[in-house]
Amino acid sequence: MRVSSESGTGKGAVLIVAVLLIVLLLLGLKLASTAAPSIELAQLPKGIGRNTLIQFQVRDPKHRIKSVQVEVSQNGRVFTVPVQLGQAQTPGRHWWQKPPESVLGVGVFVGRKQIPELQEGRATLHLAASNDSWGRFFRGGRTDLSFDLPVRFSPPLVEALTAQHYINQGGSELVIFKVSPGTVESGVQVGNYFFPSCPAKESDPLTRLGLFAFPYDLDPGTPLRIVARDDAGNETVTNFTYKLFPKKFHTDTINLTDEFMQRVVPPIMSQMPDLDDQGSLLKNFLMINGRLREAEARQLIDASKQSSPRFLWTQPFIQLGDTKVEASFADYRTYVYNRQVVDHQTHLGYDLAGLEHMPVKAANDGVVVFARFFGIYGNAVLIDHGCGLQTLYGHMSSISVKAGDTVKRGQPIGASGETGLAGGDHLHFSVLLDGIPVSPVEWWDPHWIHDRIKAKLASYR
């Protein structure tokens, strides 16, 4: 049987045409691809100032990042801000593996310092990124973001409205001040601590209530200043009149025994699975008393960020009645084991002892932030009273509230106990301002509440 050469040639031609069509189709798909990098901002820009930092990441799951552009347009003029591109993070791979993701971090300053022709008013910030794909007919996939923003070069204006401020070391105070429009963040700076302000009244967001503390461990010479930042990143630092009263705090020695550590350490370790056994009872105690204590201090600062922007209370705070003070605020403790000093810590609250399993009551109106086992404090409740002010109740035997509950002044929230690092049945009570412990004594004092808080607020509401 003879096969036609014309038939074989025809089939070959068809095959070639089919292959060419497939190649052209794949090429067309690549050229028409819209795959582009993503632009992820660290935070949305709120304005442009004299020297505003814009931070973002450019990501592409399949292609190399080819270019990044930052431009500012105003009154028909376009200004390009130079961007120094580092090496995108593209780990090596074998040819058969999925292409790695390219990630490029960008930080660029935008403002009058970079663009002298920029004027106050409004401008458009434009961000763009492209990759090296064949998309858009070899121009690469491209993403564009634009933001219409206010342009401000003058920092906010700040006026302290309250005249005199008296603060004890380890205590609290209130300053009321006014800021200019455009201010997005303000508060009191005390050393490295920043205490954000709240609106003094809902109808006037520019009049601010600055509740702040002077932490017990700061040098008495540490300055206090009001700080305000606007939406363009401009900052004002303003002095105000105050008088600080330095304090000396008590010292105490605690003799550690194996019996005490055996009672408190295993229950805490069982509740905290992330703690690694250090190999001995003493080492585990020191880990709990040190590293865990520090971690929980940071957690209390984080919890303060949930605080209501207004006061939730109207009356003075109450101290748990019929109790004896066993330890005071900022007592400096030396821990001794077998006649050797093994640790030093500061007790940042009041220990109040009375009847065993006595009812524990909320010191004032507020909302429960958490109600759970909390390391060194054992079973604990944290209540928010607004504007960064919170109270902590520790070592409880039982808890009768839950997170999110609204509580009233004097409402039972549980019973005292000896959970956590407690030497006996009592309540550990702390007052915290933006997560920083302060002396509870002031908040228990109706005269202090009137003079330092209520009288000032009454004048500006």
C-alpha positions in Angstrom: 0.0 0.0 0.0 1.4 3.4 -1.0 1.0 6.5 1.3 0.5 9.8 -0.5 3.3 12.3 0.0 0.9 15.1 -0.4 -1.2 13.7 2.5 1.9 13.5 4.8 2.9 17.0 3.9 -0.6 18.4 4.5 -0.7 16.9 8.0 2.7 18.3 8.8 1.6 21.8 7.7 -1.5 21.5 9.8 0.6 20.6 12.8 3.0 23.5 12.3 0.1 25.9 11.9 -1.5 24.5 15.1 1.8 24.9 17.0 2.2 28.5 15.7 -1.4 29.3 16.7 -0.7 28.0 20.3 2.5 30.0 20.5 0.7 33.1 19.3 -2.1 32.5 21.7 0.3 32.1 24.7 2.2 35.2 23.5 -1.0 37.1 23.2 -2.0 36.1 26.7 1.3 37.2 28.1 1.2 40.5 26.3 -2.4 41.1 27.5 -1.6 40.1 31.1 -2.8 42.5 33.7 -0.8 40.9 36.5 0.8 43.8 38.5 2.6 44.3 41.8 0.6 45.3 44.9 1.4 48.4 47.0 0.8 48.0 50.8 1.1 51.1 52.9 2.4 51.0 56.5 -0.4 53.5 57.2 -2.6 55.6 55.0 -1.1 59.1 54.5 -3.1 61.9 56.2 -1.3 64.9 54.9 2.0 66.3 53.5 4.2 68.5 55.7 7.7 69.8 55.6 9.2 66.3 55.7 6.6 63.6 55.8 7.7 59.9 55.7 5.7 57.7 53.4 6.4 53.9 53.9 5.1 51.1 51.8 5.9 47.6 50.5 5.7 46.5 46.9 5.0 42.8 46.4 4.8 40.7 43.3 4.1 36.9 43.5 5.5 36.0 40.0 7.7 38.8 38.6 10.6 41.0 39.4 9.8 44.6 40.6 11.1 46.9 37.8 10.3 50.4 39.0 8.7 52.4 41.8 7.6 56.0 41.4 6.5 58.7 43.9 5.1 61.9 42.6 3.3 64.9 44.0 1.0 67.1 41.8 -0.3 70.5 42.7 -1.8 73.3 40.6 -1.1 71.6 37.3 2.6 70.8 38.2 4.0 67.4 38.8 7.0 66.9 41.0 8.9 63.6 41.1 10.5 62.5 44.4 13.6 60.3 43.9 13.2 56.7 45.2 16.3 54.7 46.0 15.4 51.1 45.3 17.1 48.4 47.2 17.4 44.8 46.1 14.0 43.1 46.1 13.9 40.0 48.3 13.8 37.2 45.6 15.3 34.0 47.0 17.0 31.7 44.5 15.1 28.7 43.1 15.4 25.8 40.7 13.9 26.1 37.3 11.1 23.6 38.2 10.0 25.5 41.3 7.3 28.1 41.5 8.6 31.7 41.0 9.4 33.3 44.3 7.6 36.4 45.6 9.4 39.7 45.2 9.1 42.1 48.1 10.6 45.6 48.2 10.3 48.0 51.1 10.2 51.7 50.3 10.6 54.6 52.7 10.6 58.1 51.1 10.3 61.6 52.6 7.8 63.9 50.9 7.3 67.6 51.6 8.6 71.1 51.2 12.2 70.0 52.1 12.2 67.8 49.0 9.9 70.1 46.9 10.6 73.8 47.6 7.9 74.8 45.2 5.2 73.0 47.2 2.5 75.3 48.7 0.1 75.0 51.6 -3.4 73.9 50.5 -4.0 70.5 48.9 -2.0 68.2 46.6 -2.2 64.7 45.2 0.3 62.0 46.2 0.8 59.4 43.5 2.5 56.0 44.0 3.2 53.6 41.2 5.0 50.3 40.8 5.6 48.1 37.7 7.1 44.6 37.1 9.1 43.0 34.3 6.3 40.9 32.9 5.3 41.1 29.2 2.0 42.7 30.2 0.8 45.8 28.5 2.9 44.8 25.5 6.3 44.6 27.2 5.8 47.6 29.4 5.1 45.4 32.5 2.2 45.2 34.8 1.5 48.4 36.8 -0.3 49.5 39.9 -1.2 53.1 40.7 -2.5 54.7 43.9 -3.4 58.3 44.4 -4.3 60.3 47.5 -5.7 63.8 47.7 -4.1 65.3 50.8 -3.9 68.5 52.8 -0.5 70.3 52.7 0.6 72.0 56.0 4.0 73.4 56.9 3.1 75.2 60.1 3.1 72.9 63.2 -0.1 72.8 65.3 -0.8 75.5 67.8 -1.1 74.4 71.5 -2.5 76.5 74.3 -2.5 75.2 77.9 -5.8 76.2 79.5 -5.3 75.0 83.1 -2.8 77.2 85.0 -1.3 75.1 87.8 -0.4 71.4 88.0 0.9 69.6 91.0 2.1 66.1 90.6 3.6 63.5 93.0 6.3 61.2 91.8 4.4 58.0 91.0 1.2 60.0 90.8 -1.3 61.4 88.3 -2.4 64.8 87.1 -4.6 66.5 84.5 -3.9 69.3 82.0 -6.5 70.7 79.7 -5.2 72.3 76.5 -6.4 73.4 73.1 -5.0 72.5 69.7 -5.5 73.9 66.2 -7.5 72.2 63.4 -5.7 69.4 61.6 -4.2 68.0 64.9 -4.5 64.2 64.9 -2.5 63.2 67.9 -1.7 65.1 71.2 -0.8 64.3 74.7 1.8 64.7 77.4 5.3 63.5 77.0 7.1 62.5 80.2 10.6 61.3 79.4 10.1 58.3 77.1 6.4 57.9 78.2 3.6 59.4 76.0 0.1 59.8 77.5 -2.4 60.5 74.7 -5.2 63.0 75.3 -9.0 62.6 75.0 -11.6 65.2 74.0 -12.5 67.3 77.0 -16.1 67.5 75.6 -17.7 65.7 72.7 -18.8 68.9 71.0 -15.3 70.4 70.8 -12.6 67.9 69.7 -9.9 70.6 69.8 -10.2 71.0 73.6 -8.2 68.1 75.0 -8.1 66.3 78.3 -4.5 65.3 79.1 -4.4 62.8 81.9 -0.8 61.8 82.6 1.5 60.2 85.1 5.0 60.8 86.4 6.2 57.2 86.7 7.8 56.2 90.1 11.2 55.3 88.6 11.8 58.5 86.6 14.4 61.0 87.6 12.6 64.0 89.3 14.4 66.3 86.7 12.6 64.7 83.8 10.7 67.4 81.8 7.0 67.3 81.1 5.7 68.8 77.8 2.6 68.8 75.7 3.1 67.3 72.3 0.8 67.8 69.3 1.1 66.3 65.8 -1.0 67.2 62.7 -2.1 65.2 59.8 1.0 66.2 57.8 3.4 64.9 60.5 4.4 68.4 61.8 5.0 68.4 65.5 4.8 71.0 68.3 6.4 70.7 71.7 5.0 73.1 74.4 5.9 73.7 78.0 3.3 74.1 80.7 3.5 75.1 84.4 3.8 72.3 86.9 5.4 71.4 90.2 6.7 68.0 90.9 7.0 66.5 94.4 9.7 63.8 94.6 8.9 60.7 96.7 10.9 58.1 98.5 9.3 54.7 98.4 9.5 51.8 100.9 11.9 48.9 100.7 11.1 45.4 101.8 12.8 42.0 102.1 11.0 38.8 101.2 12.5 35.5 102.4 11.8 32.8 99.9 11.1 29.3 101.1 10.8 26.0 99.2 7.3 25.6 100.7 6.2 28.9 99.3 7.7 28.3 95.9 6.3 24.8 95.7 2.9 26.2 96.4 2.9 29.0 93.8 5.3 28.0 91.0 3.7 24.7 89.6 0.1 26.2 89.3 1.5 29.2 87.3 3.6 26.9 85.1 0.6 24.7 84.4 -1.5 27.7 83.3 1.3 29.2 81.1 2.4 26.5 78.6 4.8 28.9 76.8 7.0 29.0 79.9 10.0 26.6 79.6 10.9 24.6 82.7 14.3 26.0 83.9 15.2 22.8 85.7 14.8 23.9 89.3 12.1 25.4 91.5 14.1 28.5 92.2 15.0 29.1 88.5 11.3 28.7 87.6 10.3 31.2 90.3 12.9 33.8 89.1 11.7 33.4 85.5 8.1 34.0 86.6 9.0 36.9 88.9 11.2 38.5 86.3 10.6 37.6 82.6 6.9 36.9 83.0 6.3 40.0 85.1 7.9 42.1 82.4 5.8 40.4 79.7 2.6 41.1 81.6 3.6 44.7 82.1 3.8 45.0 78.3 0.4 43.3 78.0 -1.2 45.9 80.3 0.2 48.7 78.1 -1.3 46.9 75.0 -4.7 46.5 76.9 -4.7 50.3 77.6 -5.1 51.0 73.9 -8.7 49.6 74.2 -9.6 52.4 76.6 -12.7 54.4 76.0 -12.0 58.0 74.7 -14.2 59.4 77.5 -14.4 59.0 81.3 -16.9 56.2 82.2 -17.1 57.3 85.9 -18.4 60.3 87.9 -17.6 59.5 91.5 -14.3 59.0 93.4 -12.8 55.5 93.4 -13.4 53.3 96.4 -11.0 51.2 98.4 -11.9 47.7 99.4 -13.3 48.2 102.9 -12.4 46.4 106.2 -8.9 45.5 104.9 -5.4 45.9 106.1 -2.6 47.2 103.8 0.1 44.6 103.6 2.1 46.2 100.8 2.1 49.6 99.2 2.7 51.1 95.8 6.3 51.1 94.5 7.7 49.0 97.4 11.2 47.9 96.4 11.5 44.2 97.2 14.7 42.2 97.8 14.2 38.5 97.5 16.5 36.3 99.7 16.9 32.5 99.4 19.1 30.6 101.8 20.5 33.9 103.0 21.5 34.9 99.4 20.0 37.8 97.5 18.5 36.3 94.3 16.2 39.0 92.9 14.9 42.5 93.1 11.4 43.7 91.9 9.1 46.6 92.6 5.5 46.0 93.8 3.3 48.2 91.8 0.0 48.3 93.6 -1.6 47.8 97.0 -2.1 44.4 98.8 -5.3 44.5 100.8 -6.0 41.7 103.2 -9.2 41.0 105.1 -11.4 37.9 105.6 -10.7 34.9 103.5 -12.4 34.9 100.2 -13.9 38.3 100.9 -16.0 39.9 98.2 -14.0 42.1 95.7 -15.8 45.1 94.4 -15.2 47.3 91.4 -13.5 50.5 92.4 -15.6 52.5 89.9 -17.9 52.4 86.9 -16.3 50.9 83.8 -16.1 48.0 81.3 -14.2 44.7 81.9 -11.3 44.4 79.6 -10.3 40.9 80.6 -11.2 38.4 83.4 -8.9 35.4 83.4 -5.7 33.9 84.8 -3.0 36.4 84.4 0.4 35.0 85.4 1.9 36.5 88.5 -1.5 38.1 89.4 -3.3 34.7 89.2 -7.1 35.1 88.6 -7.4 38.7 87.7 -9.8 41.3 86.4 -8.9 44.5 84.4 -11.5 47.3 84.3 -11.4 50.2 81.9 -12.6 53.6 83.3 -11.9 55.6 80.1 -9.1 58.0 78.9 -6.4 55.4 79.6 -7.4 54.9 83.2 -7.8 51.2 84.3 -7.8 49.2 87.5 -6.4 45.7 88.0 -7.6 43.2 90.7 -5.3 40.2 91.3 -4.9 36.9 93.2 -8.6 36.3 93.2 -10.1 32.9 94.1 -13.1 33.3 91.8 -14.3 35.8 89.1 -17.9 36.7 88.6 -17.6 39.0 85.5 -16.4 38.5 81.9 -14.7 40.6 79.3 -17.1 43.2 77.9 -19.3 43.4 81.0 -20.3 46.9 82.2 -19.8 47.2 85.9 -20.9 49.7 88.5 -19.0 51.3 91.3 -19.1 48.8 94.3 -20.4 45.9 92.2 -19.0 42.5 93.3 -16.7 41.1 90.6 -15.3 38.1 92.5 -13.6 37.0 95.7 -10.1 37.4 97.1 -7.7 34.5 97.1 -4.1 33.4 96.8 -3.7 32.6 93.2 -0.5 33.7 91.3 2.4 34.9 93.4 0.4 35.4 96.5 1.8 34.7 100.0 -1.7 34.4 101.4 -5.4 35.4 100.8 -5.6 39.0 99.8 -6.4 41.4 96.9 -3.7 43.0 94.8 -5.1 46.3 93.5 -3.4 48.5 90.9 -4.4 51.7 89.2 -2.9 52.1 85.7 -2.7 55.0 83.3 -2.1 54.0 79.7 -0.7 50.8 81.2 1.7 52.5 83.6 1.1 51.8 87.3 0.3 54.9 89.4 -0.4 55.4 93.1 -4.0 54.3 94.0 -4.1 56.6 97.0 -4.9 59.7 95.0 -7.8 58.0 93.2 -9.3 57.0 96.6 -9.2 60.6 97.8 -12.4 62.6 97.1 -10.6 65.9 97.6 -7.8 65.0 95.2 -10.5 63.9 92.6 -12.3 67.2 93.0 -9.2 69.5 92.9 -7.2 67.7 90.2 -10.0 66.3 88.0 -13.5 67.6 88.5 -12.9 71.2 89.1 -10.7 71.5 86.0 -13.2 69.7 83.8 -16.1 71.8 85.1 -14.4 75.0 83.9 -14.1 73.8 80.3 -17.4 71.8 79.8 
